[in-house]
Amino acid sequence: MAKITTEHNFYIVDLVRNRPKSDYISIPPCRVNVTIKIEAKNKVPSSKLKRLEEAARNSLEKIEDQIVIVASESTKKIEALIAEGNADASAKANREIQGANVAIRGALNYAEKEAQKAVEQQRKKEGKQDALLQQAKVMVVVKVGKAALATTTAFARSFATGGVDVTGFISAASACYSAYKAIDGLCADESKKCQALIHGVDKYLTAREKKLGTLAERYVQDFTGYDKKDPVKALKDLATRAEKLAEQQAATEEAAGQPTTKAHKAADFAKSMLGFLKKETNAYASGVETARKNYRNGIASYRKSVDKASSASDKLKAEAKKIPALVPVGAKGNKLNAQAIKAAAEAMQFQRRVTKMSKMLDNRIKFLDAMQSVMGTAKITFADKTLLDKVKGMDKWTMATEAGGMASTAKSILDLAKEVKKIAA
């Protein structure tokens, strides 16, 4: 009677599940494909196949255990070599990896043999009470992917700095200095836009006072008795005086038997005066708004550079804290730790100045937004003291005010980075 071949396939996604944890060594996923073929009088039920599969899996787990032992021991040796930071540490570490991989490949070569042995043992065990399996023939095919120790980028960087990975710290320090230079490069533009707004406001105020003088001459023939700095009050005073003059003129004309000029009320005069003042100062007010908008948009752009500086200082503080855990014990480690402490302190100082600049820019944006609201609704009718004096005082703080203080801190951070790199080399 011809025998029937039953084939059962299964796979293991990753043979090595319990990898040793390391920043320097990794083991890529290792897939295993297994095929179990059984020749028997009848088709073998899936329940029996599952038990044979379980036997094969258990044998492969033992292979995994061997690989984990080899990988763990090698990883410990490699991390010790990195910590030492000796000149020949890199060569020793690579030789250790090569030796470990030879042992791992040797274990993998036994995978199929061990799986075959385990499945056969399971068949014999069940065959004592199962006629179907008693005379069956079993063949196991195991195809294993590559399982080997591999180095990470941190491994390469560590030996590039004599065993201590300070590249993140150096990069963060450089980013801080670059951020400062970017801010410093924007200071002239910020100052220019600020001065343009102040100058525009000055021109507007001068024009408004001049046009109020024109109204005083036209309606009351008197340049005194009104507040040039407060247009609302000035227009009210001038309109009231113009009304009285119109009434006096009408009375004089009536007494002389002359045609009487129609007397206007103060409200009419005020409306006419306000229309004139708006028309004559509109171009100057538009100039102020253009300068305000340019400055407002500029600050929004400056804040991006300030935010980058903040991120850079945060990164530097984090990298400085890592150094004590990376450096070896001894004089070299002590020097690096000392520099890391100094760098963390400078990063804090840098961060404080960046935070202050950020808050000042935020406040300035709020002020410029409020200025738009006032100029947009009241325009020439608001008094200087409510807003414009503040505008004229904006040059008391500019980005350059804080950037000047950041210069020495940024330079100190860069010097510390150079010193750390020198010590770690």
Wavefront OBJ file of the C-alpha trace (Angstrom):
o trace
v 0.000 0.000 0.000
v 1.365 3.387 -1.056
v 2.179 5.804 1.735
v 0.812 9.325 1.978
v 3.119 12.305 2.590
v 1.748 14.970 4.919
v 3.561 18.312 4.900
v 3.365 20.850 7.686
v 4.934 24.319 7.466
v 5.442 26.921 10.138
v 7.836 29.797 10.815
v 9.343 31.793 13.646
v 9.409 35.530 12.984
v 12.519 36.117 15.064
v 14.590 33.326 16.575
v 16.453 35.603 19.008
v 13.818 37.239 21.189
v 15.822 37.895 24.357
v 18.467 40.183 22.927
v 21.010 41.784 25.266
v 20.260 45.513 25.626
v 23.084 47.682 24.384
v 23.570 51.059 22.711
v 26.521 49.678 20.772
v 25.584 46.158 19.641
v 22.451 44.925 17.894
v 21.164 41.615 16.463
v 18.940 41.987 13.381
v 15.718 39.890 13.275
v 16.368 36.231 12.354
v 13.455 34.444 10.640
v 13.251 30.642 10.661
v 11.147 28.636 8.190
v 10.455 24.997 9.120
v 8.931 22.203 7.016
v 7.982 18.815 8.546
v 7.246 15.980 6.085
v 5.748 12.686 7.322
v 5.303 9.514 5.272
v 2.605 7.300 6.780
v -0.206 4.944 5.780
v -2.756 7.740 6.095
v -2.799 11.526 6.303
v -1.529 12.685 9.701
v -4.108 14.760 11.662
v -3.296 18.404 12.381
v -3.359 17.768 16.158
v -0.433 15.341 15.819
v 1.375 17.767 13.505
v 1.020 20.511 16.109
v 2.723 18.346 18.729
v 5.585 17.622 16.346
v 5.820 21.356 15.628
v 6.006 22.064 19.357
v 8.925 19.648 19.673
v 10.740 21.436 16.831
v 10.085 24.842 18.411
v 11.472 23.691 21.758
v 14.678 22.525 20.099
v 15.054 25.877 18.330
v 14.577 27.714 21.624
v 17.646 25.908 22.925
v 19.553 27.256 19.918
v 18.257 30.715 20.860
v 19.556 30.230 24.409
v 23.037 29.463 23.109
v 23.013 32.549 20.888
v 21.822 34.799 23.742
v 24.603 33.533 26.032
v 27.262 34.227 23.383
v 25.788 37.651 22.510
v 25.442 38.727 26.158
v 28.988 37.799 27.069
v 30.399 39.535 23.994
v 28.301 42.638 24.594
v 29.637 42.975 28.151
v 33.220 42.642 26.911
v 32.654 45.213 24.134
v 31.055 47.770 26.460
v 33.976 47.329 28.869
v 36.403 48.028 26.020
v 34.441 51.161 25.064
v 34.538 52.386 28.650
v 38.309 51.908 28.800
v 38.803 53.977 25.663
v 42.281 52.528 24.978
v 43.955 53.034 21.628
v 43.578 49.366 20.641
v 40.046 49.019 22.091
v 38.402 49.317 18.693
v 40.445 46.458 17.210
v 39.789 44.259 20.266
v 36.048 44.985 20.103
v 35.865 44.059 16.431
v 37.774 40.828 17.045
v 35.346 40.000 19.847
v 32.413 40.533 17.474
v 33.995 38.303 14.815
v 34.568 35.526 17.347
v 31.020 35.785 18.668
v 29.575 35.588 15.164
v 31.562 32.388 14.436
v 30.031 30.832 17.563
v 26.535 32.030 16.588
v 26.855 30.586 13.072
v 27.999 27.315 14.582
v 24.871 27.173 16.748
v 22.640 27.942 13.756
v 24.248 25.171 11.716
v 22.925 22.694 14.287
v 19.371 24.064 14.102
v 18.107 21.614 11.462
v 19.871 18.643 13.046
v 18.463 19.441 16.481
v 14.956 20.030 15.102
v 15.103 16.708 13.210
v 16.230 14.946 16.368
v 13.488 16.514 18.503
v 10.706 15.730 16.029
v 11.907 12.148 15.634
v 11.959 11.682 19.403
v 8.411 13.012 19.628
v 7.296 10.652 16.813
v 8.809 7.639 18.590
v 7.246 8.656 21.887
v 3.769 8.901 20.373
v 4.407 5.881 18.097
v 4.414 3.573 21.118
v 0.664 4.086 21.363
v -0.109 5.317 17.839
v 0.121 2.863 14.930
v 0.008 5.675 12.362
v 3.208 7.267 13.703
v 4.902 4.026 14.675
v 6.077 3.181 11.155
v 6.064 6.785 9.811
v 9.154 8.498 8.412
v 9.876 12.105 9.354
v 12.021 14.685 7.562
v 12.576 18.211 8.864
v 13.900 21.099 6.767
v 15.003 24.259 8.597
v 15.966 27.444 6.780
v 17.484 30.054 9.076
v 18.093 33.715 8.325
v 21.237 35.550 9.320
v 21.737 36.017 13.061
v 24.876 37.948 13.880
v 26.099 40.730 16.107
v 26.128 44.117 14.375
v 27.540 47.410 15.560
v 25.452 50.564 15.886
v 26.378 54.139 14.942
v 27.000 54.820 18.639
v 29.730 52.133 18.517
v 31.530 53.941 15.708
v 31.110 57.380 17.319
v 32.445 56.131 20.641
v 35.727 54.955 19.180
v 35.903 58.125 17.086
v 36.142 60.077 20.366
v 38.494 57.753 22.172
v 35.790 55.686 23.816
v 33.455 58.464 24.969
v 30.545 59.445 22.730
v 30.461 63.247 22.999
v 29.312 63.965 19.456
v 25.780 64.794 20.656
v 27.180 67.297 23.153
v 29.465 68.922 20.583
v 26.618 69.111 18.073
v 24.304 70.746 20.631
v 26.985 73.283 21.624
v 27.539 74.182 17.961
v 23.766 74.542 17.501
v 23.632 76.992 20.435
v 26.364 79.128 18.937
v 24.779 79.007 15.473
v 21.438 80.013 16.989
v 23.074 82.981 18.716
v 24.739 84.062 15.446
v 21.386 83.846 13.669
v 19.788 86.055 16.328
v 22.711 88.472 16.226
v 22.305 88.722 12.462
v 18.656 89.746 12.889
v 19.323 92.506 15.414
v 20.105 95.170 12.819
v 16.917 94.391 10.905
v 14.831 94.450 14.091
v 16.325 97.777 15.125
v 15.734 99.198 11.660
v 12.057 98.221 11.677
v 11.630 99.555 15.202
v 13.166 102.901 14.257
v 11.008 103.067 11.118
v 7.897 102.790 13.290
v 9.127 105.402 15.770
v 10.021 107.757 12.909
v 6.632 107.180 11.287
v 4.859 108.036 14.537
v 6.953 111.204 14.923
v 6.032 112.326 11.399
v 2.389 111.587 12.071
v 2.346 113.580 15.323
v 4.137 116.509 13.700
v 1.654 116.542 10.824
v -1.319 116.314 13.180
v -0.134 119.233 15.306
v 0.504 121.280 12.170
v -2.983 120.612 10.814
v -4.535 121.458 14.177
v -2.717 124.776 13.851
v -4.243 125.248 10.408
v -7.709 124.676 11.896
v -7.016 127.150 14.693
v -5.984 129.791 12.171
v -8.906 129.094 9.879
v -11.714 128.990 12.449
v -10.604 131.100 15.417
v -7.543 133.010 14.166
v -5.719 132.032 17.359
v -2.875 129.544 17.874
v -3.242 129.406 21.649
v -5.731 128.022 24.142
v -5.927 124.390 22.955
v -3.965 121.191 23.700
v -2.019 120.127 20.638
v -1.208 116.782 22.241
v -4.852 115.851 22.762
v -6.772 116.139 19.471
v -10.142 115.236 21.024
v -9.911 118.032 23.560
v -8.381 120.405 20.999
v -11.200 119.876 18.478
v -13.814 120.374 21.196
v -12.214 123.621 22.358
v -11.747 124.949 18.844
v -15.331 124.029 17.856
v -16.744 125.772 20.939
v -14.702 128.888 20.250
v -15.662 128.810 16.573
v -19.348 128.657 17.580
v -18.976 131.733 19.819
v -17.149 133.652 17.094
v -19.889 132.775 14.611
v -22.536 133.981 17.031
v -20.667 137.252 17.633
v -20.278 137.788 13.873
v -23.985 137.168 13.295
v -24.916 139.639 16.060
v -22.598 142.312 14.609
v -24.051 141.827 11.123
v -27.590 142.026 12.438
v -26.840 145.252 14.361
v -25.366 146.788 11.212
v -28.403 145.818 9.151
v -26.323 143.497 7.030
v -27.337 140.051 5.811
v -26.763 137.715 8.704
v -24.377 134.790 8.235
v -25.919 131.507 9.366
v -24.494 130.600 12.771
v -23.218 127.034 13.017
v -23.243 124.988 16.178
v -20.101 123.610 17.792
v -21.016 120.074 16.686
v -21.064 121.177 13.071
v -17.686 122.814 13.400
v -16.246 119.754 15.139
v -17.484 117.459 12.380
v -16.000 119.661 9.694
v -12.695 119.997 11.561
v -12.409 116.246 12.150
v -13.010 115.507 8.478
v -10.281 117.931 7.506
v -7.838 116.523 10.052
v -8.450 112.926 8.920
v -8.007 113.799 5.290
v -4.815 115.777 5.842
v -3.152 113.175 8.109
v -4.384 109.995 6.440
v -1.168 109.436 4.475
v 0.904 109.744 7.649
v -1.403 107.370 9.537
v -1.091 104.868 6.687
v 2.685 105.173 6.935
v 2.512 104.333 10.629
v 0.364 101.278 9.918
v 2.769 100.064 7.207
v 5.722 100.418 9.567
v 3.766 98.706 12.367
v 2.836 95.789 10.136
v 6.417 95.360 8.886
v 7.709 95.343 12.439
v 4.969 92.970 13.620
v 5.674 90.476 10.822
v 9.406 90.802 11.414
v 9.065 89.903 15.085
v 7.006 86.837 14.203
v 9.926 85.745 12.029
v 12.522 86.583 14.695
v 10.704 84.373 17.190
v 11.454 81.318 15.044
v 15.180 81.923 15.507
v 14.672 82.473 19.228
v 12.710 79.202 19.453
v 15.593 77.398 17.730
v 17.992 78.843 20.281
v 15.737 77.594 23.062
v 15.658 74.074 21.581
v 19.432 74.110 21.188
v 20.009 75.066 24.832
v 17.559 72.357 25.971
v 19.499 69.813 23.907
v 22.819 71.015 25.315
v 21.616 70.623 28.904
v 20.407 67.102 28.149
v 23.677 66.116 26.456
v 25.747 67.600 29.298
v 23.843 65.411 31.773
v 24.682 62.297 29.736
v 28.452 62.733 29.921
v 28.951 61.526 33.529
v 27.312 58.212 32.614
v 29.547 57.787 29.557
v 32.987 58.672 30.814
v 35.389 56.158 32.363
v 36.584 56.447 35.935
v 39.865 58.320 36.295
v 41.522 61.611 35.403
v 39.993 61.730 31.942
v 36.513 61.148 33.291
v 36.973 63.797 35.972
v 38.019 66.384 33.400
v 35.057 65.604 31.173
v 32.655 65.750 34.114
v 34.014 69.140 35.136
v 33.504 70.508 31.640
v 30.001 69.017 31.483
v 29.042 70.806 34.715
v 30.318 74.111 33.336
v 28.470 73.539 30.061
v 25.208 72.811 31.870
v 25.559 76.064 33.821
v 26.283 78.054 30.649
v 23.331 76.391 28.937
v 21.091 77.545 31.803
v 22.401 81.096 31.453
v 21.892 80.967 27.695
v 18.363 79.623 28.217
v 17.501 82.450 30.640
v 18.493 85.093 28.114
v 16.631 83.297 25.335
v 13.522 83.033 27.531
v 13.704 86.715 28.393
v 14.071 87.659 24.735
v 11.135 85.414 23.833
v 8.907 87.054 26.458
v 9.919 90.541 25.323
v 9.089 89.669 21.723
v 5.734 88.225 22.803
v 4.935 91.410 24.734
v 5.951 93.539 21.766
v 3.665 91.585 19.460
v 0.773 92.121 21.888
v 1.578 95.834 22.033
v 1.735 96.149 18.242
v -1.560 94.282 17.920
v -3.129 96.681 20.428
v -1.672 99.592 18.489
v -3.352 98.337 15.329
v -6.664 98.245 17.149
v -6.320 101.818 18.397
v -5.048 103.266 15.139
v -7.651 101.343 13.184
v -10.629 102.683 15.150
v -9.646 106.072 16.540
v -6.728 107.081 14.355
v -6.117 110.809 14.820
v -8.544 111.156 17.731
v -6.526 109.354 20.413
v -4.192 111.242 22.734
v -0.415 110.766 22.659
v -0.138 109.676 26.284
v -2.342 106.640 25.753
v -0.064 104.926 23.284
v 2.349 107.000 21.268
v 4.733 107.793 24.097
v 5.141 104.048 24.536
v 5.949 103.713 20.849
v 8.590 106.417 21.098
v 10.132 104.516 24.035
v 10.406 101.174 22.213
v 14.066 101.682 21.407
v 14.857 101.279 25.115
v 14.657 97.529 24.447
v 15.597 95.823 21.216
v 16.842 92.337 20.392
v 20.373 93.711 20.458
v 19.893 94.517 24.157
v 19.678 90.808 25.012
v 21.825 89.520 22.167
v 24.764 91.493 23.532
v 24.543 89.540 26.777
v 24.207 86.243 24.910
v 27.465 86.740 23.018
v 29.855 85.848 25.843
v 27.714 82.879 26.925
v 27.544 81.474 23.389
v 31.306 81.899 22.966
v 31.914 80.161 26.303
v 29.701 77.230 25.244
v 31.650 76.861 21.999
v 34.986 76.930 23.858
v 33.742 74.270 26.292
v 32.728 72.045 23.375
v 36.212 72.347 21.903
v 37.748 71.456 25.254
v 35.443 68.429 25.685
v 36.320 67.187 22.211
v 40.009 67.616 22.978
v 39.785 65.664 26.248
v 37.679 62.900 24.713
v 40.007 62.443 21.739
l 1 2 3 4 5 6 7 8 9 10 11 12 13 14 15 16 17 18 19 20 21 22 23 24 25 26 27 28 29 30 31 32 33 34 35 36 37 38 39 40 41 42 43 44 45 46 47 48 49 50 51 52 53 54 55 56 57 58 59 60 61 62 63 64 65 66 67 68 69 70 71 72 73 74 75 76 77 78 79 80 81 82 83 84 85 86 87 88 89 90 91 92 93 94 95 96 97 98 99 100 101 102 103 104 105 106 107 108 109 110 111 112 113 114 115 116 117 118 119 120 121 122 123 124 125 126 127 128 129 130 131 132 133 134 135 136 137 138 139 140 141 142 143 144 145 146 147 148 149 150 151 152 153 154 155 156 157 158 159 160 161 162 163 164 165 166 167 168 169 170 171 172 173 174 175 176 177 178 179 180 181 182 183 184 185 186 187 188 189 190 191 192 193 194 195 196 197 198 199 200 201 202 203 204 205 206 207 208 209 210 211 212 213 214 215 216 217 218 219 220 221 222 223 224 225 226 227 228 229 230 231 232 233 234 235 236 237 238 239 240 241 242 243 244 245 246 247 248 249 250 251 252 253 254 255 256 257 258 259 260 261 262 263 264 265 266 267 268 269 270 271 272 273 274 275 276 277 278 279 280 281 282 283 284 285 286 287 288 289 290 291 292 293 294 295 296 297 298 299 300 301 302 303 304 305 306 307 308 309 310 311 312 313 314 315 316 317 318 319 320 321 322 323 324 325 326 327 328 329 330 331 332 333 334 335 336 337 338 339 340 341 342 343 344 345 346 347 348 349 350 351 352 353 354 355 356 357 358 359 360 361 362 363 364 365 366 367 368 369 370 371 372 373 374 375 376 377 378 379 380 381 382 383 384 385 386 387 388 389 390 391 392 393 394 395 396 397 398 399 400 401 402 403 404 405 406 407 408 409 410 411 412 413 414 415 416 417 418 419 420 421 422 423 424 425
